[in-house]
Amino acid sequence: LSSQRNSSSLGDRFYKFKRGKKNNKVQGMYSRIILRFSICLSICSIVVHGCSKKSAAIEASRYETAAEVTETPTTFGQRKVHYETTTMLDLLLEGKYEDANETTEDDPWRKPKKKTATYVGLINQGATCYLNSALQMLFFIKSLTKSVFQVPLISDDQEKKKDDLGLAFQRIFYKLQFDKDAVSTKEFTKALGWGPSDILVQNDAVEFLIIFIERLYVIMKNAKVEWDTYKLFNSKLESYIKCLNVNCKNIREETRSIININVKGKENMYESFMDYLQPEQLVGDNCYFVEEYGCIPAEKGIRFKSFPPVLFLQLMRFTYDLDLGRSVKLGSRLEYPVELNLTQFLHSEEKVNTNDTAYVLQSVLVYMGNGSAGHYIVYSNPACDGQWLRFDDSSVRQATLQEATEDNYGKGNGTTSSIWDESTLAYMLVYIQKSGMGEMLKEITLDDIPAALQKRMEAEKVKPAIF
């Protein structure tokens, strides 16, 4: 200790100063530091005050005021939209201060002025953009949300013993429906059993969507809620192996909640579906062994038997690079339509109802970054009426069709190996079946929520927030 105290470090000087030893040199040094810091604060305060006055004057001439918009609100599906008062500083920080913000009716593809719908976002706890994106996409499927609300509440004693994930889903969906500010996910991650370190680890949004679907199925099954999440999301397929030279085949039925679509070398979604159903030839060393005939040539493939009300399509944007020793992102361009018809891909002996194979694009999960780390956002038109919104964690604004589609097709056929890549690419698409769209997307009202759950949610509003 004596040797450390005799050192000439700044920490030692501060120690001696606090112990009451008179050192005029040290006292003078700290006085000068404090004086300079005070001067800097004063200058910053003057600059900020002047900039705020100037930006307010410029903003008044370039943007509508909140009072003007309140007089003539527009409608957004069944929800009202209002203009958000935006300062130049906000626009500069978000990188949106440009003339393209001023759109016209005859040029709908340009970025609109910043608007915020009564839909709200989810707060990012650190690296939970994947979690927020998955929850938002599930919430937009209103029939699922209504079914989650029907799960009976557990007692307070049971909740103390074990965090209830069913209640956590109900709480998140209730707040997304009725709150006016961005919603916290801290209670939801607590119900998942996560600690402070877990929220700082980035995961795959599609993987978490699959996990949520499976957990919701278990929750509703245990609660005996009359809703089968597997029927809502699962496509029925037929996996087959057909021998080429002899009368022999093997058929197995299976279901898949997410269809994986190749993007490399494909121009559009229809080419990707053709590639998905392309049979594999089992010949040579890869021939098919049958006990009766031995090793014989055959073909292996899959066929669609039926498509679900909600179709999840994952675009295979990542591949493993052996030279780099890590995952890389594929920037291949793949066009996806707003309206998708899958009649030609359905293998059925019965007459096909074309209404069950016609779909409308509801949501686009977008990924920006490289194969190791990045950021997720969601473009969605919740009512499938062409009114698009951009959900970036707690930020929600109106978007254009071009932003949701063309801007995320991809720009080439190569891979992205850079440490950080700011290009945005569609990673998953959510299509809603036309035949059941009206009932599936019907807006939620208080009549759809049990009185006990309403009482519980309103009572929680007066409790202190979790920090």
Secondary structure, DSSP 8 states (H G I E B T S, - for coil): -HHHHTS--HHHHHHHHHTT---HHHHHHHHHHHHHHHHHHHHHHHHHHHHHHHHHHHHHHHS--HHHHHHS-EEETTEEEEE----HHHHHHHT--SGGGS-BTTBTTS----EEES---B---SS-HHHHHHHHHHHT-HHHHHHHHTS----HHHHHHS--HHHHHHHHHHHHHH-SS-B--HHHHHHTT--TTGGGS---HHHHHHHHHHHHHHHHHHHT-S--HHHHH-EEEEEEEEESSSS-EEEEEEEESEEEEE-TT--BHHHHHHHHH--EEE-GGG-EEETTTEEE-EEEEEEEEE--SEEEEEEE-EEEETTTTEEEEE----B--SEEE-GGGB--SS---GGGSEEEEEEEEEEEE-SS-EEEEEEE-TTSSS-EEEEETTEEEEE-HHHHTGGGS-S-SSEE-SS----EEEEEEEEEEGGGHHHHT----GGGS-HHHHHHHHHHTTS----
